[in-house]
Amino acid sequence: MDKQLMLFALESSREFGEQVSRHLGIGLSPHEEREFEDNEHKTRPLISVRGKDVFVIESLHADHQHSVADKLCRLLFFIGGLKDAAAAQVTAVVPYLGYARKDRKTQPRDPVTTRYVAALFEAVGTDCMVTLDVHNLAAFQNAFRCRTEHLDANMLFVKHFAPLLQDHEVVVVAPDSGAIKRAEHFRQSLSNAMGKPVGAAFAEKHRSQGIVSGEMIVGEVRDKCAIIVDDLISTGTTIARTAAGCHALGATRVVALASHGLFLGNAHAVLAEEHLESIAVTDTVPSFRLDDGPVKAKLSVLSSAALFAEAIRRMHNGGSITNLLES
């Protein structure tokens, strides 16, 4: 392409952005984030973006300084500023996409927040949205009218677990019906990598007004290593319930993986139970909420920076994202 590639990372995602920039072999472009006395703020590039192919990194999770809503506003305002400064194309690179879980009406008068967030990105002129393992892929793709690119961490987890579990009989467990497709995708890839069959199971789960119920696990887990697969860990309740169920049915080992580790509320205690041997997540959300303790000791954090960097490179040069995710 003729357009020069430029990469920005807002301050709360700067560490992740620096990792991506090293893989790309380019530096982060400078920008300003200014706070006003009443907590309003502005963001602007400190270098010309006219005619450039611009990528902006910001992971939309809350942290000690900013809420999800505040980060979303900062990203939207910055994208709008880039478009007003005549950037040829602006891509939002959002490793963890907040507000993605409320993607349909489950009760009367429910909001469909995913669609509203998509409209906000479109309103400021976003040309493309890139994220990793969104909660509901179909809802994500249907909500946006601009181009979307959806990455997945499937092969990151396969490369992590395959050598560790080569000598074990393995079963992949979906902790609820919504995770079945994700778990099956991982199961097939893991089976191919290990060169042997990998079993499948899923757990019963019902949620009503924040109360989770359901005890049944369908599938054979006895005398096998059970890998629980989900898109995110919030309070840890779903993973812990599934792990306890697998253990009770005779699984020899229980491990879990999730693309995004939020670890909210009492997750540090909920996930500390000894029959959950290990947890693997990616670095889309820093594990700053976990103090040193049993959960942090069993946690493996896999870097997704190289995946995002290669996706950005291919998007800029017209390469294939599909081939990237299969490698």
Buried (B, 14 or more C-beta within 10 A) or exposed (E): EEEEBBBBBBBBBBEBBBBBBBBBEBEBBEBEBEEEEEEEBEBBBEEEBEEBBBBBBBBBBBBEEBEBEBBBBBBBBBBBBBBEBEBBBBBBBBBBBBBBBBBEEEEEEEEBBBBEBBEBBBEBBBBBBBBBBBBBBEBBEBBBEBEBBBBBBBBBBBEBBBEEBEEBBBBBBBBBEEBBEBBBBBBBBBBEBBEEEBBBBBBBBEEEEEEEEBEEBEBBBEEBBBBBBBBBBBBBBBBBBBBBBBBEBEBBBBBBBBBBBBBBEEBBEBBBBEBBBBBBBBBBBBBEBBEEEBBBEBBBBBEBBBBBBBBBBBBBEEEEBEEBBEE
